Amino acid sequence: MLNKFFDMGTDTRPVFFPILILIAIVILILNPGPEVNADGSSGPADQKATRKTRALFMNLKDIAGKGILLGHQDDLAYGVGWKDQPGRSDIKDVCGDYPALFGWDVSKLGQQPFNIDSVEFEKMKNWIKQGYRRGGLISISWHMDNPVTGGDSWDKTPAIYSILPGGEHHEEYKQKLDLFAEFLDDLKVGLWTKIPVIFRPFHEHTGNWFWWGRGNATAEEFKTLWKFTYFVASRLTQNNNFQVYSNEDFYLSLKQLRDNPNNVITYSDLQPRQTHYISCYCPDTSQPIQCAIFSITFLLIMCVTVITTIFWYIDTSFC
């Protein structure tokens, strides 16, 4: 059969030209050149980022300022009055559709079958795949235990110095990154498509409640840890994630967006249940009227959110 297939006479162009063209197309698909934005700026800092990861990065930049993507932590795992029900989502129950962003946390990875929110890691992988297939973004944080004491993330014993290169627990930290890479490697859809992930390690580091937070390490120690984590995580995970800066200061996040317009993502945890989080940023403090309007509008939105949540708990739908 093979001899018959290749026996095309002396003119082999009808067979081999299409084959060469097909090979060239496959190479271009699997190894596209570096993406460049319309304004000439580059894509992710990781020049070896996968095609899907670069596409996620570019799409986020493209939609910036055009709307809001609603996200929900552990959306498919549990909710109000339910747990582990196929297809269930509080956001879908209330608004009729799933969130645009699905947040997950890999705390206790490699130590036990589930994280600190009692979400089983094997089920988490499936929920991540479901969210991605629905067109959702995937975000992963990591409440890592204190490497010095073995305590949880809220054990503020200084520890960053110990996991830096040359530190007492550096090899242990590398092993944790290996486990994380294995976890991400399982996040595939189809035959080989790796799900792109927004990775936000050491979140809320400008607060002082975690061992990696403010006051528990020097700025240089944190920078070194951040760069090392980025380098190793990108290499181990085969470049299917990009690492994002994630603080707890709303003012700082907005200032960063203003001062660095090319930034695609800056995270800030805004949790109204704690009054010190309720803050707003006024672009120009020399204009008190505009600043006051901004503050009042922000507080009204928060009040409406609280009232809506109360009514939702008594089974009154506003969507």
Order of alpha helices (4+ residues) and beta strands (2+ residues): alpha-alpha-alpha-beta-beta-beta-alpha-beta-alpha-beta-alpha-alpha-beta-beta-beta-alpha-beta-beta-alpha-beta-alpha
